[in-house]
Each structure stands twice: as C-alpha cells, then as structure tokens.
Amino acid sequence: MIVSQQKNRHLLTMVALLYVAHALPLYFFNVALPAILRHQGVDIRVIGMLSLLYLPWAFKFLWASYVDNYYCAKIGKRKTWLFFTQIIVVVGLFGLGFLQFSESEIVLFLSISFLVSLASATQDIAIDGYTVEQFDKSSFGLASAMQSFGVAFGSMVGGAGTLWLYQRFDWQMATISLATTVVLISCSLWFLKDQDNPKHATNLSRASLIRLIKRPQTKWLLALIVVFRFVEAPMMAMLNPMLVDFGFSLSQIGLLFSVFGAIVGIGSALLAGVLIKYIDIVRCLILFGWLRTAVYALLCLGLLYPLLGDFLPAVGLLKTGFMSLMAISVLLILSVRYLTMTALYALFMNAANPDQAGTDFTLFVCVELLVYFIGGAMSGFLVHQFGYDKLFLWLAIGSGVSMLILPTLIKKFSVTDC
C-alpha cells in the first residue's frame, strides 16, 4: 500500500510538471505575445494571424495515432515524443528571443512560432496518452486535477509572468527566461517511468482513429461534449470585453485573470479531484454543471446592479460595488470552469482506450476546442445584437437546459466505473 501511494504521488507530480511545461508556450502565445507585439507597434493584421498558431491544437487528432504507434522502444513510448518536442519548443523559444519585430523578420518570427505551437500540441498528445496509461480508473479524478493544476499554473507563468518580465526588462529576457523554465521542467523527464500499466493490457496492436469513430459510445460522448460545453464558450469569450466596457483597466483585467484567476483555478481543480475520488465522475459533472448554471444566473443578477442608481444617490459607491461584484462573478465563473473541466477530462480519461490513449483523448479534446472556437466566434455578434445582459441570461438558461439533457446522454454513453 505504501509503495502504491508513493508511486501515485510520483505520477501525480510528473503529470503536473508535464502539463506546466506544455502550458507555458501555449499561454505565452495566447496571452503575452499579442500584447507584446502591439506594444512594439506590430501591424494589427499580423497580430490577427496569431490565431493560426492554434490550428495544430484544433487538428492534432489527425496525427495522434502516429504518436501512439511510432516511437523508439529504447527511449520509451511517450519519452520519445516528449524529448523530441521539448527540444523543438526550447530551441524555438530561444530563437524567438534573438529576433526583432521588423517587417523583414516577421515571416520567420511567425514560422518559428507555428513550429513551437505544433511541437507543443504534439507533446500534449503524448502527455495525455501517458496520463491515461499510467493511472487506474479510480485515480483519474486526481490525474485530471493535476492536469488542470498544471495548465492553471502554466498560464500564470507563461502569460502574466512573461508579460511582467517584458515590462520589467525586455523581450529577450522574457523569452529566454521562458525557455529556461521549460528546460528546467524538462529535466524531470529523466525521472519519467515510461512503462506499460499491466492492468490496461489488451490485444490491440495499433492505434486507429477510424476504430475510435466506429465505437458506438463515441458519438454519444461527442454529443455530450457539444451540449455541455457550447454554452460556456460565448461566456468565456466575452468576459474580457465586458470588463473593458464596464470600466476595468487592462492591468486590473490581467491581475484578475492571470493571477487571481489562476489561483482560483488551481484551488478548484484540486477540490474537483478530491470530490471525484470520493463521489464519482458522472455525479461530479452533473453537480458542477448545475453550479455553473447558478453562477451564470448570479452574473445576470449582478448586471442589474447599476439599475439601483435610479434610487441611490451615491453613484461613486455604486460603481465601486458593481465592479467588485463583477470581479467576484468572474472569479466564480473561472472556478466553475476548472471544476467542470477537471470532471470532463476525467470522463475523457475513463472513455479512452489505454492502448490508444493519445488518439482517443486527443479527439475528445479537439472536439471540445472546436465547440469553443464556434461558440466564441458567435459571441461578439450576439452581444452586438442583444447586449451582455440578454446574452448571459440566455446562456444561464441554456446551461440549465443542457443539464436536463446531460443525464440522458450519459445513459446512452454508458460509461462504466465512473
């Protein structure tokens, strides 16, 4: 028992470190780089092209089976890809640090950035596969919590941390520090035990995306992802613009999301992992979904707060109270996002076949990202047409409706031992 507990602690630590390492470049491109490029006077059209860096993350399911099938046996099934991709990420980040933002170098800059993003997305396939392979189903909740923890911490360092270094020093110091951090975390790969879990052994020979798509349960899980996640995408996409329109400064928004939001996310992920272990995945997913509905409804009520200005003369006090209420609402939304994400990813782990874990888990995540892209793309048009209050009201109602549909989809999906 003691040996088993020590092994689990080692695995949980390794998973957390691996997800921190892969989140660093992701949130560097997502949070820090657009702001830095704009500060350097780079054309807004070039900054808009940064969205192309997310293409590997949306379509990585296309080569996930190759990551499962091809590797160097002497190095290890997952270590092969982790070492290879980490080298590309580190070299790429160091290379970016020595580039300027001139027109003559911008194509090279975007090309290196795309290569780093491609390597990071491929690395994610290997990490997801390793996590599913190494843990028993009873530990998927804690494993998913470590995944969410790593992503939250990586977002804080790769996003807010890199921006702070850039403002305090310069571009080169920021990127080289980020690359050095990735190198230090990569040292943990030497302690990675890349061995098959005998409890997951089957007779399956090669990973296949087609085999996964043909599985009867797959279509129900994909439907569950769409129903459960679609209402969340417009909400997350419009939080930043809403805060700007309500008078929050950029520094306040950065502090709220990158620091306090990350801290709340870490705490929520760990809480979700514990609850999943002592309850189960499905019940936690339903519980967190209803909690999300309640928080969305709370935000809708918060948007009615300014109406009190018709009755209260203390306008300054009213504005302060409103902004505090909005900040609290945003943190609650971020909290339930990490709660639901941890439970949903634990469900993905449970549904993935351990013999092609990278392929299975990656498809589920890519569909989730696609739902986010579509919902996020629609959100601006919906706010323009209806306003924040009406959109968030419909999202709260939609979240409630999705929770009424969810039990039926779960029953169809028929996940065992959740």
C-alpha positions as MATLAB code, in Angstrom:
seq = 'MIVSQQKNRHLLTMVALLYVAHALPLYFFNVALPAILRHQGVDIRVIGMLSLLYLPWAFKFLWASYVDNYYCAKIGKRKTWLFFTQIIVVVGLFGLGFLQFSESEIVLFLSISFLVSLASATQDIAIDGYTVEQFDKSSFGLASAMQSFGVAFGSMVGGAGTLWLYQRFDWQMATISLATTVVLISCSLWFLKDQDNPKHATNLSRASLIRLIKRPQTKWLLALIVVFRFVEAPMMAMLNPMLVDFGFSLSQIGLLFSVFGAIVGIGSALLAGVLIKYIDIVRCLILFGWLRTAVYALLCLGLLYPLLGDFLPAVGLLKTGFMSLMAISVLLILSVRYLTMTALYALFMNAANPDQAGTDFTLFVCVELLVYFIGGAMSGFLVHQFGYDKLFLWLAIGSGVSMLILPTLIKKFSVTDC';
ca = [
       0.000    0.000    0.000;
       2.811    2.418    0.930;
       4.655    1.595   -2.315;
       1.455    2.163   -4.305;
       0.862    5.528   -2.614;
       4.448    6.605   -3.308;
       4.063    5.589   -6.956;
       0.832    7.585   -7.250;
       2.450   10.667   -5.714;
       5.355   10.358   -8.145;
       2.977   10.012  -11.099;
       0.815   12.948   -9.984;
       3.903   15.140   -9.618;
       5.171   14.132  -13.057;
       1.791   14.796  -14.683;
       1.572   18.246  -13.077;
       5.095   19.154  -14.265;
       4.443   17.899  -17.790;
       1.258   19.941  -18.106;
       3.009   23.042  -16.732;
       5.717   22.618  -19.383;
       3.210   22.301  -22.227;
       1.045   25.191  -20.950;
       3.945   27.679  -20.830;
       4.289   28.219  -24.614;
       0.535   27.891  -25.154;
      -0.324   30.796  -22.849;
       2.732   32.741  -23.974;
       1.200   32.799  -27.464;
      -2.349   33.256  -26.174;
      -1.866   35.952  -23.514;
       1.565   37.564  -23.606;
       2.569   37.668  -27.271;
      -0.411   39.663  -28.676;
       0.083   42.388  -26.054;
       3.867   42.478  -26.578;
       3.590   42.678  -30.368;
       1.069   45.501  -30.155;
       3.310   47.348  -27.701;
       6.126   47.031  -30.245;
       3.922   48.613  -32.905;
       3.424   45.480  -34.985;
       0.614   45.701  -37.544;
      -2.718   44.570  -36.086;
      -3.184   42.338  -39.151;
      -0.050   40.421  -38.221;
      -1.286   40.069  -34.647;
      -4.549   38.692  -36.002;
      -2.566   35.986  -37.801;
      -1.508   34.651  -34.399;
      -4.825   32.792  -34.406;
      -3.219   30.457  -36.965;
      -0.972   29.220  -34.165;
      -3.990   27.393  -32.697;
      -4.569   25.281  -35.819;
      -2.308   22.442  -34.570;
      -4.328   22.303  -31.350;
      -7.616   22.006  -33.238;
      -6.413   19.356  -35.700;
      -3.881   17.370  -33.677;
      -6.261   14.386  -33.690;
      -5.190   13.838  -37.321;
      -1.694   12.692  -36.284;
      -2.465   11.447  -32.759;
      -2.433    7.801  -33.888;
       1.111    8.269  -35.242;
       2.228    9.436  -31.804;
       0.652    6.282  -30.352;
       2.118    3.943  -32.983;
       5.615    5.208  -33.783;
       8.355    5.649  -31.202;
      11.820    4.448  -30.200;
      11.408    1.458  -27.886;
      14.784    2.080  -26.236;
      13.746    5.583  -25.186;
      10.125    4.793  -24.366;
       6.719    5.147  -25.987;
       5.976    8.581  -24.523;
       9.513    9.750  -23.749;
      10.375    9.595  -27.447;
       7.870   12.290  -28.342;
       8.317   14.278  -25.139;
      12.084   14.637  -25.643;
      11.728   15.390  -29.352;
       9.022   18.035  -28.951;
      10.630   19.660  -25.913;
      13.835   20.188  -27.891;
      11.866   21.950  -30.639;
       9.983   24.107  -28.119;
      13.135   25.159  -26.271;
      15.180   25.885  -29.415;
      12.232   27.771  -30.911;
      11.709   29.956  -27.837;
      15.422   30.748  -27.640;
      15.342   31.618  -31.350;
      12.404   33.990  -30.910;
      14.349   35.831  -28.233;
      17.006   36.858  -30.751;
      14.565   38.117  -33.384;
      13.380   41.690  -33.746;
       9.912   42.827  -34.789;
      10.951   44.269  -38.156;
       8.994   43.570  -41.334;
      11.923   41.606  -42.750;
      11.831   39.106  -39.862;
       8.102   38.824  -39.252;
       7.628   35.807  -41.571;
      10.480   33.981  -39.821;
       9.014   35.005  -36.462;
       5.577   33.566  -37.299;
       7.118   30.417  -38.824;
       9.141   29.641  -35.691;
       6.096   30.399  -33.530;
       3.983   27.982  -35.582;
       6.650   25.278  -35.273;
       6.741   25.742  -31.483;
       2.936   25.565  -31.342;
       2.945   22.410  -33.498;
       5.533   20.754  -31.244;
       3.623   21.774  -28.111;
       0.344   20.376  -29.485;
       2.065   17.094  -30.401;
       3.621   16.979  -26.952;
       0.139   17.291  -25.480;
      -0.903   14.086  -27.265;
       1.954   12.200  -25.612;
       1.217   13.690  -22.173;
      -2.481   12.835  -22.389;
      -1.669    9.299  -23.504;
       0.860    8.846  -20.716;
      -1.641   10.046  -18.104;
      -4.383    7.652  -19.212;
      -1.956    4.721  -19.470;
      -0.305    5.133  -16.083;
      -3.308    5.698  -13.812;
      -6.026    3.311  -12.739;
      -9.606    4.452  -13.278;
     -10.018    5.136   -9.571;
      -7.286    7.793   -9.825;
      -8.483    9.572  -12.980;
     -10.062   12.351  -10.906;
      -6.771   13.217   -9.213;
      -4.900   12.880  -12.514;
      -7.324   15.279  -14.175;
      -6.918   17.664  -11.232;
      -3.145   17.651  -11.752;
      -3.745   18.358  -15.421;
      -5.910   21.380  -14.592;
      -3.419   22.465  -11.928;
      -0.558   22.325  -14.423;
      -2.496   24.290  -17.029;
      -3.532   26.962  -14.494;
      -0.012   27.376  -13.136;
       1.468   27.336  -16.634;
      -0.977   30.025  -17.743;
       0.062   32.235  -14.835;
       3.781   31.869  -15.585;
       3.617   31.756  -19.392;
       1.087   34.578  -19.652;
       1.309   37.035  -16.755;
       4.873   36.070  -15.822;
       6.244   36.616  -19.317;
       4.425   39.950  -19.630;
       5.893   41.092  -16.308;
       9.427   40.161  -17.408;
       8.930   42.001  -20.688;
       7.737   45.161  -18.920;
      10.446   44.937  -16.258;
      13.339   44.062  -18.592;
      12.946   43.425  -22.328;
      11.774   40.970  -24.978;
      14.951   38.897  -24.969;
      14.954   38.464  -21.199;
      11.280   37.412  -21.257;
      11.649   34.735  -23.947;
      14.985   33.370  -22.712;
      13.593   33.138  -19.168;
      10.557   31.273  -20.515;
      12.761   28.876  -22.494;
      14.997   28.323  -19.460;
      11.947   27.498  -17.338;
      10.882   24.896  -19.909;
      14.412   23.430  -19.838;
      14.388   23.147  -16.047;
      10.998   21.428  -16.046;
      12.139   19.164  -18.889;
      14.836   17.778  -16.596;
      12.022   15.890  -14.855;
      11.731   13.702  -17.970;
      14.785   11.775  -16.787;
      12.674   10.553  -13.855;
       9.698    9.651  -16.038;
       8.814    5.961  -15.739;
       7.540    5.189  -19.215;
       6.243    1.660  -18.694;
       3.018   -0.060  -19.677;
       0.424   -0.471  -16.952;
      -0.324   -4.234  -16.798;
      -3.879   -3.506  -15.652;
      -4.572   -1.902  -19.038;
      -3.024   -4.589  -21.226;
      -5.192   -5.842  -24.135;
      -4.599   -7.434  -27.524;
      -4.975   -4.234  -29.525;
      -1.945   -3.823  -31.816;
      -2.098   -0.374  -33.420;
      -3.904    2.850  -32.639;
      -6.576    3.864  -35.142;
      -8.727    6.986  -35.365;
     -11.222    5.104  -37.552;
     -11.649    2.429  -34.872;
     -12.433    5.126  -32.314;
     -15.001    6.826  -34.549;
     -16.739    3.486  -35.193;
     -17.139    2.777  -31.472;
     -20.861    3.116  -30.562;
     -20.087    5.142  -27.424;
     -18.056    7.762  -29.281;
     -20.976    9.580  -30.912;
     -22.742    9.913  -27.558;
     -19.654   11.294  -25.857;
     -19.141   13.803  -28.675;
     -22.788   14.857  -28.343;
     -22.260   15.241  -24.591;
     -19.255   17.491  -25.227;
     -21.243   19.744  -27.568;
     -24.248   20.024  -25.251;
     -22.209   20.554  -22.100;
     -19.559   22.941  -23.443;
     -21.348   25.072  -26.035;
     -22.947   27.481  -23.542;
     -19.586   28.027  -21.875;
     -17.726   29.228  -24.972;
     -19.582   32.551  -25.525;
     -19.379   33.316  -21.805;
     -15.607   32.870  -21.646;
     -15.051   34.755  -24.913;
     -16.970   37.831  -23.752;
     -15.698   38.174  -20.174;
     -12.680   40.313  -21.122;
     -14.573   42.688  -23.460;
     -17.345   43.013  -20.869;
     -14.904   44.091  -18.167;
     -13.321   46.643  -20.523;
     -16.738   48.074  -21.381;
     -17.596   48.283  -17.686;
     -14.526   50.390  -16.917;
     -11.884   47.893  -15.796;
      -8.304   48.813  -16.722;
      -6.099   46.379  -18.644;
      -3.850   45.923  -15.604;
      -6.891   45.107  -13.453;
      -8.093   42.560  -16.009;
      -4.634   40.996  -16.247;
      -4.387   40.734  -12.466;
      -7.904   39.299  -12.232;
      -7.418   36.585  -14.866;
      -3.725   35.736  -14.830;
      -3.092   35.891  -11.082;
      -6.291   35.627   -9.036;
      -7.974   33.564  -11.757;
      -5.069   31.116  -11.884;
      -5.029   30.783   -8.089;
      -8.780   30.143   -8.054;
      -8.336   27.660  -10.907;
      -5.650   25.716   -9.056;
      -7.778   25.510   -5.913;
     -10.887   24.488   -7.867;
      -9.013   21.800   -9.804;
      -7.638   20.247   -6.619;
     -11.086   20.378   -4.992;
     -12.642   18.709   -8.033;
     -10.037   15.937   -7.950;
     -10.803   15.143   -4.315;
     -14.580   15.210   -4.878;
     -14.310   12.932   -7.916;
     -12.254   10.441   -5.912;
     -14.821   10.238   -3.108;
     -18.011   10.604   -5.156;
     -17.625    9.710   -8.865;
     -17.034   11.386  -12.219;
     -20.609   11.493  -13.501;
     -22.186   12.829  -10.315;
     -19.488   15.490  -10.030;
     -20.003   16.505  -13.661;
     -23.724   16.962  -13.037;
     -23.114   18.780   -9.741;
     -20.570   21.151  -11.289;
     -22.856   21.750  -14.269;
     -25.715   22.895  -12.049;
     -23.265   25.012  -10.063;
     -22.209   26.638  -13.345;
     -25.854   27.415  -14.090;
     -26.251   29.082  -10.687;
     -23.104   31.194  -11.180;
     -24.260   32.330  -14.636;
     -27.582   33.330  -13.094;
     -25.696   35.252  -10.401;
     -23.842   37.205  -13.090;
     -27.166   38.070  -14.715;
     -28.414   39.433  -11.391;
     -25.165   41.347  -10.993;
     -25.761   43.094  -14.313;
     -28.980   44.506  -12.828;
     -26.986   46.196  -10.056;
     -26.495   49.518  -11.918;
     -30.280   49.934  -12.015;
     -30.034   50.799   -8.325;
     -28.565   54.109   -9.488;
     -32.118   55.280  -10.131;
     -32.780   55.026   -6.400;
     -29.404   55.616   -4.710;
     -27.584   58.974   -4.874;
     -24.104   57.592   -4.046;
     -23.027   56.964   -7.642;
     -19.318   56.508   -6.809;
     -20.086   53.949   -4.134;
     -22.490   52.236   -6.518;
     -19.818   51.925   -9.219;
     -17.287   50.527   -6.745;
     -19.799   47.958   -5.541;
     -20.711   47.000   -9.108;
     -17.083   46.487  -10.160;
     -16.405   44.403   -7.057;
     -19.468   42.294   -7.816;
     -18.316   41.796  -11.416;
     -14.826   40.762  -10.264;
     -16.288   38.227   -7.830;
     -18.619   36.908  -10.535;
     -15.712   36.449  -12.947;
     -13.697   34.527  -10.346;
     -16.703   32.295   -9.660;
     -17.076   31.661  -13.393;
     -13.395   30.740  -13.631;
     -13.810   28.475  -10.609;
     -16.707   26.501  -12.101;
     -14.839   26.347  -15.408;
     -11.971   24.500  -13.734;
     -14.398   22.321  -11.775;
     -16.255   21.260  -14.920;
     -13.049   20.936  -16.951;
     -11.488   18.618  -14.372;
     -14.583   16.404  -14.253;
     -14.993   16.364  -18.032;
     -11.344   15.473  -18.643;
     -11.600   12.696  -16.056;
     -14.537   11.406  -18.109;
     -12.354   11.563  -21.247;
      -9.687    9.518  -19.470;
     -12.267    6.954  -18.446;
     -13.593    6.706  -22.010;
     -10.172    6.439  -23.681;
      -8.867    3.013  -24.638;
      -5.494    2.676  -22.838;
      -3.962    1.015  -25.920;
      -4.551    4.135  -27.998;
      -4.968    6.644  -25.207;
      -3.336    9.530  -27.057;
      -5.612    9.088  -30.077;
      -8.835    8.782  -28.078;
      -8.223   11.575  -25.579;
      -6.988   13.923  -28.304;
     -10.133   13.539  -30.411;
     -12.337   14.350  -27.423;
     -10.292   17.461  -26.599;
     -10.204   18.621  -30.238;
     -13.995   18.432  -30.496;
     -14.184   20.454  -27.288;
     -11.830   23.077  -28.780;
     -13.901   23.203  -31.964;
     -17.026   23.847  -29.891;
     -15.145   26.637  -28.106;
     -13.993   28.196  -31.389;
     -17.504   28.205  -32.868;
     -19.185   29.460  -29.698;
     -16.527   32.117  -29.191;
     -16.804   33.287  -32.806;
     -20.574   33.751  -32.426;
     -20.360   35.583  -29.101;
     -19.382   39.014  -30.433;
     -22.279   39.093  -32.886;
     -24.703   38.031  -30.147;
     -23.507   40.761  -27.762;
     -23.728   43.346  -30.548;
     -27.295   42.292  -31.277;
     -28.660   41.683  -27.776;
     -26.204   43.131  -25.233;
     -24.342   41.430  -22.401;
     -27.335   41.111  -20.092;
     -29.572   39.267  -22.562;
     -26.750   37.047  -23.837;
     -25.734   35.962  -20.348;
     -29.376   35.376  -19.425;
     -29.765   33.047  -22.405;
     -26.508   31.313  -21.510;
     -27.742   30.736  -17.948;
     -30.972   29.264  -19.314;
     -29.013   27.238  -21.871;
     -26.768   25.868  -19.139;
     -29.837   24.723  -17.212;
     -31.331   23.081  -20.297;
     -28.044   21.316  -21.052;
     -28.049   19.877  -17.546;
     -31.542   18.475  -18.116;
     -30.305   16.757  -21.293;
     -26.997   15.555  -19.829;
     -28.294   12.526  -17.832;
     -29.875   11.088  -20.997;
     -26.619   11.435  -22.931;
     -24.667    9.869  -20.074;
     -27.090    6.946  -20.018;
     -26.669    6.496  -23.780;
     -22.918    6.805  -23.437;
     -22.990    4.137  -20.697;
     -19.610    4.843  -19.129;
     -18.871    2.133  -16.603;
     -16.991    2.597  -13.346;
     -17.337    6.383  -13.390;
];
